[in-house]
Structures are given as C-alpha cells and as structure tokens.
Amino acid sequence: MRLPLRGLILGSAFLVLACSGPQPKPEGIKPARKTEPPAEVKGHVVSGRLAAAGDERVPDRAKVVVAWVVSAGSPDYVYLFGQGAAAQGRYRLGLSEPPREALNAGQLGVGMLILVRADADVPAGKLSRDQWKALRGNAIGGAARYGIIFKQPNTSMPRKGWWTEFPSGYSCGKGVRQPGETFEAFEPTRCDAVEIEVEDFRKLEWVNWT
C-alpha cells in the first residue's frame, strides 16, 4: 500500500489480499537510549520504542497519531482517530472503538502510526487532501511495517485472507511479503512492541496491503 502517505493513492483491491512471508529487518536503525514510557493511558494500548534511522535524531517529545486507511469504497480516504504521546524514546497511546467511518466496509480497520512534531496541529476525522498534505508535512516518522488492526465481531468478510488470523476487536499486525505477490499482508504481533522509525517521511516503506 503506497499509503496515501505518499499522496493518497490507494488501490481498491482490499478484498483480494492473501500473501505471507518474512520481512527483513531494516538496517541502520539506532535505538533510543532511554526506555521510560509516557504516562498511563486508557483503552486498547499500543506502545513501543522510537528508533532513529541514519543521521536522524529521536525527538525529546512528539505526538503519535493513527491514520486509518479506508480503501473499500471510492474514493479512498484517510481517517484520523487516536492520538498519543512520545517522550524519552518511547510512545504510548490508548484506543477506544473506532468510528464506523474509519473501517473498510464498516468491518475491518487498518491504522497506521505516524509520528508528528510535538507542536503540530492535528485534525480529527476524515481528512481533506489539504489536511492530509499538512499532516505529512509535520510527520517525522512512522511505524511503516506495522498496522493496528480492528475487526468487527461476526464479520461477513471473505473467509480467505490475512484478516482471518486476527481476533475480533483490536490487535496489531506486522507486514509480511511473499516473492511474486503484488500485495503484502499482516501477521499478528504484540501491541507493546510496535516500533516507530524516526525517518524522513518520504523514505518510509509502508505495508502495501491494498
């Protein structure tokens, strides 16, 4: 998925995903020195460390927002729901149930974690192109190889697809790919170890799941 994180250009093949395979660990990632997490939060908790790539520096403070990519209809769009804080090399956020508008076909949500400047003005809800452009301009990193997954119970989605490996409600996924396949998939992973890479936003390689 060239997450519209590259220009809001998404495919509409959301229901034909089915690929797997290990994802190589990026090179040149430098972990932050301190590991004390931010304050406690409520709801489903997602947390992890900040890791600086190349010559980038882990910020003292920043915001973490969740961009839900909705590509089941037309046109595709991004919906912002969920925000947390990053400090001392760690981040932590809590999530309540997402709005239906943030889900594909009202059933499956895939949220991408974006790191933005601490002083950034962050909107909420369905983003216009101008709002999306402004958010990207304030972005200083992201968890490009991960996704926050939300699946409604008793879903009527196809029985074949990576989403069948995930439980109802919230969980977290890591992007995986298989040689010869167009789309990538997610496999279950822990929600307390979702790493955010501090990197030029244009260089991040987001999971191409749709």
Buried (B, 14 or more C-beta within 10 A) or exposed (E): BBBBBBEBEBBEEBBEBBBBEEBEEBEEBBEBEBEEBBEEBEEBBBBBBBBBBEEBEBBEEBBBBBBBBBBBEEEBBBBBBBBBBBBBBBBBBBBEBBBEEBBBBBBBBBBBBBBBBBEBEBEEEBBEEEBBEBBBEBBBBBBBBBBBBBBBEEBEBEEEBBBEBBEEEBBBBBBBBEEEBEBBBBBBBEBEEBBBBBBEBEEBBBBBBB
